Amino acid sequence: MEKQANRGANRWIATAAEEICQIEKRWGFTSIRQFSQFLQMNPRTLSKLPHHDGTLTLESIANIYTRLVLLRNLKFVGNELKEEEQLLKDSLLRIMVSAATVPQTLRDEVVDELENQL
């Protein structure tokens, strides 16, 4: 059971690492150190992203995204600001979906409904 829980943690951490890496590049940062200084976070928190060992928490991810939403105004203006807001929302949603545990019965219901709609 522990291995399965750890595997689930690894999946969302891998998703979070990829998403935050893309944001870091999109925002023009070339190192975790620069990015963590901008976010005013301990660099060790961001350094946990590449290590899919379960030491990073969803609370830390929520904290990172809260800061990103607040600070996006310093990097973007106008339509770019709105686009970045949507990109951040989509990114966070992908992380949350990868962290969620969905019962098989619910999955089956969704598949059945989609098949009925076709």
Backbone as XML, in Angstrom:
<?xml version="1.0"?>
<chain id="A" units="angstrom">
  <residue number="1" name="MET">
    <atom name="N" x="0.820" y="-1.191" z="0.000"/>
    <atom name="CA" x="0.000" y="0.000" z="0.000"/>
    <atom name="C" x="0.867" y="1.259" z="0.000"/>
  </residue>
  <residue number="2" name="GLU">
    <atom name="N" x="1.969" y="1.212" z="0.756"/>
    <atom name="CA" x="2.849" y="2.365" z="0.832"/>
    <atom name="C" x="3.470" y="2.674" z="-0.526"/>
  </residue>
  <residue number="3" name="LYS">
    <atom name="N" x="3.876" y="1.628" z="-1.250"/>
    <atom name="CA" x="4.457" y="1.835" z="-2.573"/>
    <atom name="C" x="3.456" y="2.468" z="-3.521"/>
  </residue>
  <residue number="4" name="GLN">
    <atom name="N" x="2.197" y="2.031" z="-3.431"/>
    <atom name="CA" x="1.170" y="2.582" z="-4.305"/>
    <atom name="C" x="0.940" y="4.055" z="-3.979"/>
  </residue>
  <residue number="5" name="ALA">
    <atom name="N" x="0.878" y="4.408" z="-2.703"/>
    <atom name="CA" x="0.700" y="5.804" z="-2.316"/>
    <atom name="C" x="1.889" y="6.633" z="-2.778"/>
  </residue>
  <residue number="6" name="ASN">
    <atom name="N" x="3.090" y="6.077" z="-2.631"/>
    <atom name="CA" x="4.288" y="6.781" z="-3.064"/>
    <atom name="C" x="4.296" y="6.974" z="-4.573"/>
  </residue>
  <residue number="7" name="ARG">
    <atom name="N" x="3.819" y="5.956" z="-5.321"/>
    <atom name="CA" x="3.735" y="6.064" z="-6.774"/>
    <atom name="C" x="2.788" y="7.199" z="-7.165"/>
  </residue>
  <residue number="8" name="GLY">
    <atom name="N" x="1.663" y="7.326" z="-6.445"/>
    <atom name="CA" x="0.722" y="8.411" z="-6.698"/>
    <atom name="C" x="1.349" y="9.759" z="-6.411"/>
  </residue>
  <residue number="9" name="ALA">
    <atom name="N" x="2.107" y="9.830" z="-5.321"/>
    <atom name="CA" x="2.797" y="11.073" z="-4.984"/>
    <atom name="C" x="3.797" y="11.419" z="-6.071"/>
  </residue>
  <residue number="10" name="ASN">
    <atom name="N" x="4.515" y="10.410" z="-6.542"/>
    <atom name="CA" x="5.500" y="10.651" z="-7.597"/>
    <atom name="C" x="4.850" y="11.196" z="-8.858"/>
  </residue>
  <residue number="11" name="ARG">
    <atom name="N" x="3.656" y="10.700" z="-9.193"/>
    <atom name="CA" x="2.973" y="11.137" z="-10.408"/>
    <atom name="C" x="2.650" y="12.631" z="-10.344"/>
  </residue>
  <residue number="12" name="TRP">
    <atom name="N" x="2.046" y="13.089" z="-9.250"/>
    <atom name="CA" x="1.696" y="14.504" z="-9.199"/>
    <atom name="C" x="2.928" y="15.381" z="-9.024"/>
  </residue>
  <residue number="13" name="ILE">
    <atom name="N" x="3.943" y="14.871" z="-8.333"/>
    <atom name="CA" x="5.166" y="15.662" z="-8.178"/>
    <atom name="C" x="5.863" y="15.808" z="-9.527"/>
  </residue>
  <residue number="14" name="ALA">
    <atom name="N" x="5.863" y="14.752" z="-10.322"/>
    <atom name="CA" x="6.450" y="14.836" z="-11.666"/>
    <atom name="C" x="5.688" y="15.846" z="-12.513"/>
  </residue>
  <residue number="15" name="THR">
    <atom name="N" x="4.364" y="15.835" z="-12.408"/>
    <atom name="CA" x="3.548" y="16.808" z="-13.142"/>
    <atom name="C" x="3.856" y="18.218" z="-12.660"/>
  </residue>
  <residue number="16" name="ALA">
    <atom name="N" x="3.915" y="18.408" z="-11.346"/>
    <atom name="CA" x="4.203" y="19.728" z="-10.781"/>
    <atom name="C" x="5.585" y="20.217" z="-11.205"/>
  </residue>
  <residue number="17" name="ALA">
    <atom name="N" x="6.564" y="19.322" z="-11.187"/>
    <atom name="CA" x="7.924" y="19.701" z="-11.584"/>
    <atom name="C" x="7.951" y="20.186" z="-13.021"/>
  </residue>
  <residue number="18" name="GLU">
    <atom name="N" x="7.281" y="19.460" z="-13.907"/>
    <atom name="CA" x="7.240" y="19.848" z="-15.322"/>
    <atom name="C" x="6.506" y="21.176" z="-15.509"/>
  </residue>
  <residue number="19" name="GLU">
    <atom name="N" x="5.381" y="21.332" z="-14.848"/>
    <atom name="CA" x="4.588" y="22.562" z="-14.980"/>
    <atom name="C" x="5.369" y="23.781" z="-14.478"/>
  </residue>
  <residue number="20" name="ILE">
    <atom name="N" x="5.986" y="23.650" z="-13.323"/>
    <atom name="CA" x="6.709" y="24.784" z="-12.741"/>
    <atom name="C" x="7.972" y="25.082" z="-13.538"/>
  </residue>
  <residue number="21" name="CYS">
    <atom name="N" x="8.611" y="24.065" z="-14.076"/>
    <atom name="CA" x="9.770" y="24.275" z="-14.954"/>
    <atom name="C" x="9.365" y="25.082" z="-16.190"/>
  </residue>
  <residue number="22" name="GLN">
    <atom name="N" x="8.217" y="24.762" z="-16.766"/>
    <atom name="CA" x="7.727" y="25.515" z="-17.928"/>
    <atom name="C" x="7.442" y="26.967" z="-17.564"/>
  </residue>
  <residue number="23" name="ILE">
    <atom name="N" x="6.863" y="27.188" z="-16.389"/>
    <atom name="CA" x="6.585" y="28.557" z="-15.935"/>
    <atom name="C" x="7.890" y="29.313" z="-15.736"/>
  </residue>
  <residue number="24" name="GLU">
    <atom name="N" x="8.844" y="28.667" z="-15.087"/>
    <atom name="CA" x="10.154" y="29.287" z="-14.844"/>
    <atom name="C" x="10.776" y="29.760" z="-16.158"/>
  </residue>
  <residue number="25" name="LYS">
    <atom name="N" x="10.737" y="28.923" z="-17.172"/>
    <atom name="CA" x="11.296" y="29.292" z="-18.481"/>
    <atom name="C" x="10.472" y="30.390" z="-19.144"/>
  </residue>
  <residue number="26" name="ARG">
    <atom name="N" x="9.143" y="30.244" z="-19.096"/>
    <atom name="CA" x="8.256" y="31.218" z="-19.724"/>
    <atom name="C" x="8.435" y="32.605" z="-19.106"/>
  </residue>
  <residue number="27" name="TRP">
    <atom name="N" x="8.722" y="32.645" z="-17.821"/>
    <atom name="CA" x="8.891" y="33.908" z="-17.122"/>
    <atom name="C" x="10.319" y="34.453" z="-17.241"/>
  </residue>
  <residue number="28" name="GLY">
    <atom name="N" x="11.195" y="33.717" z="-17.900"/>
    <atom name="CA" x="12.534" y="34.213" z="-18.196"/>
    <atom name="C" x="13.591" y="33.953" z="-17.142"/>
  </residue>
  <residue number="29" name="PHE">
    <atom name="N" x="13.351" y="33.018" z="-16.243"/>
    <atom name="CA" x="14.344" y="32.691" z="-15.227"/>
    <atom name="C" x="15.222" y="31.558" z="-15.727"/>
  </residue>
  <residue number="30" name="THR">
    <atom name="N" x="16.503" y="31.645" z="-15.409"/>
    <atom name="CA" x="17.448" y="30.635" z="-15.879"/>
    <atom name="C" x="17.945" y="29.715" z="-14.767"/>
  </residue>
  <residue number="31" name="SER">
    <atom name="N" x="17.517" y="29.979" z="-13.533"/>
    <atom name="CA" x="17.946" y="29.115" z="-12.434"/>
    <atom name="C" x="16.879" y="29.081" z="-11.344"/>
  </residue>
  <residue number="32" name="ILE">
    <atom name="N" x="16.917" y="28.004" z="-10.571"/>
    <atom name="CA" x="16.005" y="27.877" z="-9.433"/>
    <atom name="C" x="16.277" y="28.989" z="-8.436"/>
  </residue>
  <residue number="33" name="ARG">
    <atom name="N" x="17.533" y="29.363" z="-8.314"/>
    <atom name="CA" x="17.899" y="30.420" z="-7.368"/>
    <atom name="C" x="17.224" y="31.740" z="-7.731"/>
  </residue>
  <residue number="34" name="GLN">
    <atom name="N" x="17.302" y="32.141" z="-9.008"/>
    <atom name="CA" x="16.637" y="33.375" z="-9.454"/>
    <atom name="C" x="15.132" y="33.295" z="-9.229"/>
  </residue>
  <residue number="35" name="PHE">
    <atom name="N" x="14.563" y="32.171" z="-9.605"/>
    <atom name="CA" x="13.121" y="31.981" z="-9.505"/>
    <atom name="C" x="12.674" y="32.027" z="-8.045"/>
  </residue>
  <residue number="36" name="SER">
    <atom name="N" x="13.412" y="31.367" z="-7.166"/>
    <atom name="CA" x="13.044" y="31.359" z="-5.749"/>
    <atom name="C" x="13.196" y="32.745" z="-5.127"/>
  </residue>
  <residue number="37" name="GLN">
    <atom name="N" x="14.196" y="33.514" z="-5.559"/>
    <atom name="CA" x="14.339" y="34.882" z="-5.064"/>
    <atom name="C" x="13.156" y="35.734" z="-5.495"/>
  </residue>
  <residue number="38" name="PHE">
    <atom name="N" x="12.737" y="35.582" z="-6.745"/>
    <atom name="CA" x="11.585" y="36.329" z="-7.247"/>
    <atom name="C" x="10.326" y="35.968" z="-6.454"/>
  </residue>
  <residue number="39" name="LEU">
    <atom name="N" x="10.149" y="34.681" z="-6.184"/>
    <atom name="CA" x="8.979" y="34.224" z="-5.433"/>
    <atom name="C" x="9.115" y="34.463" z="-3.932"/>
  </residue>
  <residue number="40" name="GLN">
    <atom name="N" x="10.311" y="34.869" z="-3.500"/>
    <atom name="CA" x="10.638" y="35.055" z="-2.089"/>
    <atom name="C" x="10.360" y="33.769" z="-1.306"/>
  </residue>
  <residue number="41" name="MET">
    <atom name="N" x="10.898" y="32.683" z="-1.859"/>
    <atom name="CA" x="10.755" y="31.362" z="-1.255"/>
    <atom name="C" x="12.137" y="30.776" z="-0.994"/>
  </residue>
  <residue number="42" name="ASN">
    <atom name="N" x="12.173" y="29.839" z="-0.091"/>
    <atom name="CA" x="13.402" y="29.117" z="0.171"/>
    <atom name="C" x="13.743" y="28.287" z="-1.071"/>
  </residue>
  <residue number="43" name="PRO">
    <atom name="N" x="14.957" y="28.427" z="-1.610"/>
    <atom name="CA" x="15.329" y="27.661" z="-2.802"/>
    <atom name="C" x="15.220" y="26.150" z="-2.605"/>
  </residue>
  <residue number="44" name="ARG">
    <atom name="N" x="15.321" y="25.688" z="-1.370"/>
    <atom name="CA" x="15.217" y="24.251" z="-1.105"/>
    <atom name="C" x="13.839" y="23.705" z="-1.481"/>
  </residue>
  <residue number="45" name="THR">
    <atom name="N" x="12.815" y="24.548" z="-1.323"/>
    <atom name="CA" x="11.463" y="24.102" z="-1.685"/>
    <atom name="C" x="11.387" y="23.798" z="-3.171"/>
  </residue>
  <residue number="46" name="LEU">
    <atom name="N" x="11.876" y="24.719" z="-4.000"/>
    <atom name="CA" x="11.849" y="24.505" z="-5.447"/>
    <atom name="C" x="12.824" y="23.409" z="-5.868"/>
  </residue>
  <residue number="47" name="SER">
    <atom name="N" x="13.882" y="23.233" z="-5.099"/>
    <atom name="CA" x="14.857" y="22.182" z="-5.419"/>
    <atom name="C" x="14.286" y="20.785" z="-5.213"/>
  </residue>
  <residue number="48" name="LYS">
    <atom name="N" x="13.191" y="20.669" z="-4.478"/>
    <atom name="CA" x="12.554" y="19.366" z="-4.258"/>
    <atom name="C" x="11.788" y="18.893" z="-5.489"/>
  </residue>
  <residue number="49" name="LEU">
    <atom name="N" x="11.485" y="19.800" z="-6.408"/>
    <atom name="CA" x="10.666" y="19.438" z="-7.569"/>
    <atom name="C" x="11.254" y="18.318" z="-8.425"/>
  </residue>
  <residue number="50" name="PRO">
    <atom name="N" x="12.534" y="18.360" z="-8.767"/>
    <atom name="CA" x="13.066" y="17.280" z="-9.613"/>
    <atom name="C" x="13.166" y="15.927" z="-8.899"/>
  </residue>
  <residue number="51" name="HIS">
    <atom name="N" x="13.077" y="15.931" z="-7.580"/>
    <atom name="CA" x="13.198" y="14.693" z="-6.802"/>
    <atom name="C" x="11.797" y="14.193" z="-6.482"/>
  </residue>
  <residue number="52" name="HIS">
    <atom name="N" x="11.356" y="13.195" z="-7.186"/>
    <atom name="CA" x="9.990" y="12.705" z="-7.049"/>
    <atom name="C" x="9.879" y="11.718" z="-5.894"/>
  </residue>
  <residue number="53" name="ASP">
    <atom name="N" x="10.379" y="12.130" z="-4.736"/>
    <atom name="CA" x="10.447" y="11.209" z="-3.599"/>
    <atom name="C" x="9.348" y="11.432" z="-2.566"/>
  </residue>
  <residue number="54" name="GLY">
    <atom name="N" x="8.424" y="12.319" z="-2.829"/>
    <atom name="CA" x="7.323" y="12.534" z="-1.906"/>
    <atom name="C" x="7.595" y="13.546" z="-0.817"/>
  </residue>
  <residue number="55" name="THR">
    <atom name="N" x="8.725" y="14.254" z="-0.871"/>
    <atom name="CA" x="9.020" y="15.238" z="0.173"/>
    <atom name="C" x="8.318" y="16.573" z="-0.063"/>
  </residue>
  <residue number="56" name="LEU">
    <atom name="N" x="7.861" y="16.810" z="-1.271"/>
    <atom name="CA" x="7.125" y="18.033" z="-1.574"/>
    <atom name="C" x="5.650" y="17.803" z="-1.263"/>
  </residue>
  <residue number="57" name="THR">
    <atom name="N" x="4.984" y="18.834" z="-0.743"/>
    <atom name="CA" x="3.569" y="18.694" z="-0.390"/>
    <atom name="C" x="2.694" y="19.516" z="-1.330"/>
  </residue>
  <residue number="58" name="LEU">
    <atom name="N" x="1.429" y="19.143" z="-1.396"/>
    <atom name="CA" x="0.478" y="19.936" z="-2.182"/>
    <atom name="C" x="0.349" y="21.344" z="-1.609"/>
  </residue>
  <residue number="59" name="GLU">
    <atom name="N" x="0.538" y="21.475" z="-0.304"/>
    <atom name="CA" x="0.503" y="22.795" z="0.326"/>
    <atom name="C" x="1.620" y="23.685" z="-0.232"/>
  </residue>
  <residue number="60" name="SER">
    <atom name="N" x="2.794" y="23.120" z="-0.438"/>
    <atom name="CA" x="3.900" y="23.885" z="-1.028"/>
    <atom name="C" x="3.568" y="24.318" z="-2.449"/>
  </residue>
  <residue number="61" name="ILE">
    <atom name="N" x="2.937" y="23.426" z="-3.214"/>
    <atom name="CA" x="2.540" y="23.759" z="-4.583"/>
    <atom name="C" x="1.510" y="24.883" z="-4.565"/>
  </residue>
  <residue number="62" name="ALA">
    <atom name="N" x="0.544" y="24.793" z="-3.654"/>
    <atom name="CA" x="-0.467" y="25.850" z="-3.534"/>
    <atom name="C" x="0.196" y="27.181" z="-3.198"/>
  </residue>
  <residue number="63" name="ASN">
    <atom name="N" x="1.195" y="27.146" z="-2.344"/>
    <atom name="CA" x="1.925" y="28.354" z="-1.971"/>
    <atom name="C" x="2.661" y="28.940" z="-3.175"/>
  </residue>
  <residue number="64" name="ILE">
    <atom name="N" x="3.302" y="28.088" z="-3.955"/>
    <atom name="CA" x="4.014" y="28.541" z="-5.157"/>
    <atom name="C" x="3.036" y="29.194" z="-6.125"/>
  </residue>
  <residue number="65" name="TYR">
    <atom name="N" x="1.912" y="28.543" z="-6.379"/>
    <atom name="CA" x="0.944" y="29.080" z="-7.343"/>
    <atom name="C" x="0.276" y="30.360" z="-6.840"/>
  </residue>
  <residue number="66" name="THR">
    <atom name="N" x="0.058" y="30.466" z="-5.544"/>
    <atom name="CA" x="-0.485" y="31.711" z="-4.991"/>
    <atom name="C" x="0.468" y="32.861" z="-5.271"/>
  </residue>
  <residue number="67" name="ARG">
    <atom name="N" x="1.736" y="32.630" z="-5.055"/>
    <atom name="CA" x="2.739" y="33.668" z="-5.325"/>
    <atom name="C" x="2.827" y="33.978" z="-6.815"/>
  </residue>
  <residue number="68" name="LEU">
    <atom name="N" x="2.739" y="32.955" z="-7.654"/>
    <atom name="CA" x="2.775" y="33.181" z="-9.102"/>
    <atom name="C" x="1.604" y="34.053" z="-9.547"/>
  </residue>
  <residue number="69" name="VAL">
    <atom name="N" x="0.424" y="33.764" z="-9.028"/>
    <atom name="CA" x="-0.758" y="34.554" z="-9.391"/>
    <atom name="C" x="-0.586" y="36.004" z="-8.939"/>
  </residue>
  <residue number="70" name="LEU">
    <atom name="N" x="-0.075" y="36.196" z="-7.743"/>
    <atom name="CA" x="0.120" y="37.555" z="-7.231"/>
    <atom name="C" x="1.192" y="38.318" z="-8.000"/>
  </residue>
  <residue number="71" name="LEU">
    <atom name="N" x="2.256" y="37.622" z="-8.399"/>
    <atom name="CA" x="3.403" y="38.281" z="-9.024"/>
    <atom name="C" x="3.332" y="38.357" z="-10.544"/>
  </residue>
  <residue number="72" name="ARG">
    <atom name="N" x="2.349" y="37.738" z="-11.148"/>
    <atom name="CA" x="2.264" y="37.742" z="-12.618"/>
    <atom name="C" x="2.165" y="39.160" z="-13.169"/>
  </residue>
  <residue number="73" name="ASN">
    <atom name="N" x="1.622" y="40.071" z="-12.362"/>
    <atom name="CA" x="1.504" y="41.468" z="-12.790"/>
    <atom name="C" x="2.859" y="42.145" z="-12.981"/>
  </residue>
  <residue number="74" name="LEU">
    <atom name="N" x="3.897" y="41.591" z="-12.380"/>
    <atom name="CA" x="5.234" y="42.167" z="-12.525"/>
    <atom name="C" x="5.929" y="41.700" z="-13.798"/>
  </residue>
  <residue number="75" name="LYS">
    <atom name="N" x="5.403" y="40.660" z="-14.424"/>
    <atom name="CA" x="6.031" y="40.094" z="-15.618"/>
    <atom name="C" x="5.219" y="40.307" z="-16.893"/>
  </residue>
  <residue number="76" name="PHE">
    <atom name="N" x="3.911" y="40.514" z="-16.752"/>
    <atom name="CA" x="3.042" y="40.571" z="-17.925"/>
    <atom name="C" x="2.088" y="41.755" z="-17.831"/>
  </residue>
  <residue number="77" name="VAL">
    <atom name="N" x="1.650" y="42.235" z="-18.999"/>
    <atom name="CA" x="0.660" y="43.315" z="-19.065"/>
    <atom name="C" x="-0.370" y="42.993" z="-20.149"/>
  </residue>
  <residue number="78" name="GLY">
    <atom name="N" x="-1.514" y="43.640" z="-20.056"/>
    <atom name="CA" x="-2.538" y="43.534" z="-21.096"/>
    <atom name="C" x="-3.000" y="42.117" z="-21.364"/>
  </residue>
  <residue number="79" name="ASN">
    <atom name="N" x="-3.078" y="41.778" z="-22.651"/>
    <atom name="CA" x="-3.541" y="40.445" z="-23.052"/>
    <atom name="C" x="-2.614" y="39.342" z="-22.567"/>
  </residue>
  <residue number="80" name="GLU">
    <atom name="N" x="-1.308" y="39.630" z="-22.509"/>
    <atom name="CA" x="-0.353" y="38.629" z="-22.011"/>
    <atom name="C" x="-0.662" y="38.269" z="-20.562"/>
  </residue>
  <residue number="81" name="LEU">
    <atom name="N" x="-1.101" y="39.261" z="-19.789"/>
    <atom name="CA" x="-1.452" y="39.028" z="-18.388"/>
    <atom name="C" x="-2.633" y="38.065" z="-18.293"/>
  </residue>
  <residue number="82" name="LYS">
    <atom name="N" x="-3.648" y="38.289" z="-19.114"/>
    <atom name="CA" x="-4.821" y="37.402" z="-19.121"/>
    <atom name="C" x="-4.446" y="36.004" z="-19.601"/>
  </residue>
  <residue number="83" name="GLU">
    <atom name="N" x="-3.611" y="35.936" z="-20.631"/>
    <atom name="CA" x="-3.166" y="34.636" z="-21.137"/>
    <atom name="C" x="-2.382" y="33.876" z="-20.074"/>
  </residue>
  <residue number="84" name="GLU">
    <atom name="N" x="-1.497" y="34.585" z="-19.369"/>
    <atom name="CA" x="-0.694" y="33.934" z="-18.333"/>
    <atom name="C" x="-1.579" y="33.461" z="-17.185"/>
  </residue>
  <residue number="85" name="GLU">
    <atom name="N" x="-2.577" y="34.238" z="-16.839"/>
    <atom name="CA" x="-3.507" y="33.822" z="-15.783"/>
    <atom name="C" x="-4.177" y="32.496" z="-16.162"/>
  </residue>
  <residue number="86" name="GLN">
    <atom name="N" x="-4.608" y="32.387" z="-17.406"/>
    <atom name="CA" x="-5.245" y="31.150" z="-17.864"/>
    <atom name="C" x="-4.248" y="29.991" z="-17.891"/>
  </residue>
  <residue number="87" name="LEU">
    <atom name="N" x="-3.023" y="30.270" z="-18.320"/>
    <atom name="CA" x="-1.991" y="29.226" z="-18.332"/>
    <atom name="C" x="-1.712" y="28.711" z="-16.916"/>
  </residue>
  <residue number="88" name="LEU">
    <atom name="N" x="-1.687" y="29.627" z="-15.940"/>
    <atom name="CA" x="-1.464" y="29.224" z="-14.551"/>
    <atom name="C" x="-2.622" y="28.371" z="-14.038"/>
  </residue>
  <residue number="89" name="LYS">
    <atom name="N" x="-3.845" y="28.768" z="-14.358"/>
    <atom name="CA" x="-5.014" y="27.986" z="-13.940"/>
    <atom name="C" x="-4.970" y="26.583" z="-14.540"/>
  </residue>
  <residue number="90" name="ASP">
    <atom name="N" x="-4.695" y="26.518" z="-15.840"/>
    <atom name="CA" x="-4.630" y="25.219" z="-16.522"/>
    <atom name="C" x="-3.531" y="24.342" z="-15.933"/>
  </residue>
  <residue number="91" name="SER">
    <atom name="N" x="-2.401" y="24.958" z="-15.644"/>
    <atom name="CA" x="-1.264" y="24.244" z="-15.080"/>
    <atom name="C" x="-1.611" y="23.655" z="-13.715"/>
  </residue>
  <residue number="92" name="LEU">
    <atom name="N" x="-2.209" y="24.473" z="-12.858"/>
    <atom name="CA" x="-2.582" y="23.999" z="-11.528"/>
    <atom name="C" x="-3.634" y="22.897" z="-11.618"/>
  </residue>
  <residue number="93" name="LEU">
    <atom name="N" x="-4.554" y="23.028" z="-12.546"/>
    <atom name="CA" x="-5.571" y="21.989" z="-12.727"/>
    <atom name="C" x="-4.934" y="20.658" z="-13.129"/>
  </residue>
  <residue number="94" name="ARG">
    <atom name="N" x="-3.941" y="20.693" z="-14.009"/>
    <atom name="CA" x="-3.260" y="19.454" z="-14.405"/>
    <atom name="C" x="-2.593" y="18.780" z="-13.200"/>
  </residue>
  <residue number="95" name="ILE">
    <atom name="N" x="-2.030" y="19.584" z="-12.310"/>
    <atom name="CA" x="-1.407" y="19.025" z="-11.107"/>
    <atom name="C" x="-2.469" y="18.401" z="-10.212"/>
  </residue>
  <residue number="96" name="MET">
    <atom name="N" x="-3.570" y="19.110" z="-10.001"/>
    <atom name="CA" x="-4.627" y="18.601" z="-9.129"/>
    <atom name="C" x="-5.239" y="17.315" z="-9.684"/>
  </residue>
  <residue number="97" name="VAL">
    <atom name="N" x="-5.426" y="17.264" z="-10.991"/>
    <atom name="CA" x="-5.973" y="16.047" z="-11.609"/>
    <atom name="C" x="-5.007" y="14.882" z="-11.423"/>
  </residue>
  <residue number="98" name="SER">
    <atom name="N" x="-3.717" y="15.138" z="-11.563"/>
    <atom name="CA" x="-2.744" y="14.050" z="-11.402"/>
    <atom name="C" x="-2.628" y="13.605" z="-9.946"/>
  </residue>
  <residue number="99" name="ALA">
    <atom name="N" x="-3.008" y="14.471" z="-9.003"/>
    <atom name="CA" x="-2.945" y="14.119" z="-7.584"/>
    <atom name="C" x="-4.219" y="13.425" z="-7.109"/>
  </residue>
  <residue number="100" name="ALA">
    <atom name="N" x="-5.298" y="13.571" z="-7.859"/>
    <atom name="CA" x="-6.590" y="13.030" z="-7.432"/>
    <atom name="C" x="-6.648" y="11.515" z="-7.585"/>
  </residue>
  <residue number="101" name="THR">
    <atom name="N" x="-7.366" y="10.908" z="-6.677"/>
    <atom name="CA" x="-7.648" y="9.487" z="-6.760"/>
    <atom name="C" x="-9.124" y="9.347" z="-7.106"/>
  </residue>
  <residue number="102" name="VAL">
    <atom name="N" x="-9.397" y="8.796" z="-8.270"/>
    <atom name="CA" x="-10.775" y="8.653" z="-8.737"/>
    <atom name="C" x="-11.156" y="7.175" z="-8.686"/>
  </residue>
  <residue number="103" name="PRO">
    <atom name="N" x="-12.238" y="6.854" z="-7.983"/>
    <atom name="CA" x="-12.660" y="5.452" z="-7.916"/>
    <atom name="C" x="-12.996" y="4.891" z="-9.301"/>
  </residue>
  <residue number="104" name="GLN">
    <atom name="N" x="-12.723" y="3.622" z="-9.499"/>
    <atom name="CA" x="-12.978" y="2.976" z="-10.785"/>
    <atom name="C" x="-14.447" y="3.063" z="-11.174"/>
  </residue>
  <residue number="105" name="THR">
    <atom name="N" x="-15.354" y="2.977" z="-10.200"/>
    <atom name="CA" x="-16.786" y="3.058" z="-10.518"/>
    <atom name="C" x="-17.139" y="4.405" z="-11.123"/>
  </residue>
  <residue number="106" name="LEU">
    <atom name="N" x="-16.517" y="5.463" z="-10.626"/>
    <atom name="CA" x="-16.761" y="6.791" z="-11.183"/>
    <atom name="C" x="-16.210" y="6.887" z="-12.601"/>
  </residue>
  <residue number="107" name="ARG">
    <atom name="N" x="-15.038" y="6.336" z="-12.812"/>
    <atom name="CA" x="-14.456" y="6.317" z="-14.158"/>
    <atom name="C" x="-15.363" y="5.568" z="-15.134"/>
  </residue>
  <residue number="108" name="ASP">
    <atom name="N" x="-15.877" y="4.422" z="-14.681"/>
    <atom name="CA" x="-16.765" y="3.625" z="-15.529"/>
    <atom name="C" x="-18.031" y="4.398" z="-15.887"/>
  </residue>
  <residue number="109" name="GLU">
    <atom name="N" x="-18.581" y="5.123" z="-14.915"/>
    <atom name="CA" x="-19.784" y="5.920" z="-15.172"/>
    <atom name="C" x="-19.518" y="6.987" z="-16.228"/>
  </residue>
  <residue number="110" name="VAL">
    <atom name="N" x="-18.377" y="7.632" z="-16.130"/>
    <atom name="CA" x="-18.026" y="8.674" z="-17.098"/>
    <atom name="C" x="-17.862" y="8.070" z="-18.489"/>
  </residue>
  <residue number="111" name="VAL">
    <atom name="N" x="-17.179" y="6.953" z="-18.576"/>
    <atom name="CA" x="-16.989" y="6.285" z="-19.871"/>
    <atom name="C" x="-18.337" y="5.892" z="-20.464"/>
  </residue>
  <residue number="112" name="ASP">
    <atom name="N" x="-19.208" y="5.323" z="-19.637"/>
    <atom name="CA" x="-20.544" y="4.937" z="-20.117"/>
    <atom name="C" x="-21.314" y="6.145" z="-20.636"/>
  </residue>
  <residue number="113" name="GLU">
    <atom name="N" x="-21.261" y="7.224" z="-19.903"/>
    <atom name="CA" x="-21.983" y="8.434" z="-20.315"/>
    <atom name="C" x="-21.430" y="8.983" z="-21.625"/>
  </residue>
  <residue number="114" name="LEU">
    <atom name="N" x="-20.123" y="9.010" z="-21.749"/>
    <atom name="CA" x="-19.515" y="9.498" z="-22.991"/>
    <atom name="C" x="-19.882" y="8.608" z="-24.174"/>
  </residue>
  <residue number="115" name="GLU">
    <atom name="N" x="-19.901" y="7.307" z="-23.949"/>
    <atom name="CA" x="-20.284" y="6.387" z="-25.024"/>
    <atom name="C" x="-21.740" y="6.579" z="-25.426"/>
  </residue>
  <residue number="116" name="ASN">
    <atom name="N" x="-22.602" y="6.866" z="-24.461"/>
    <atom name="CA" x="-24.020" y="7.108" z="-24.751"/>
    <atom name="C" x="-24.229" y="8.402" z="-25.533"/>
  </residue>
  <residue number="117" name="GLN">
    <atom name="N" x="-23.345" y="9.363" z="-25.345"/>
    <atom name="CA" x="-23.467" y="10.645" z="-26.042"/>
    <atom name="C" x="-23.039" y="10.545" z="-27.496"/>
  </residue>
  <residue number="118" name="LEU">
    <atom name="N" x="-22.276" y="9.520" z="-27.835"/>
    <atom name="CA" x="-21.800" y="9.355" z="-29.215"/>
    <atom name="C" x="-22.828" y="8.800" z="-30.103"/>
  </residue>
</chain>
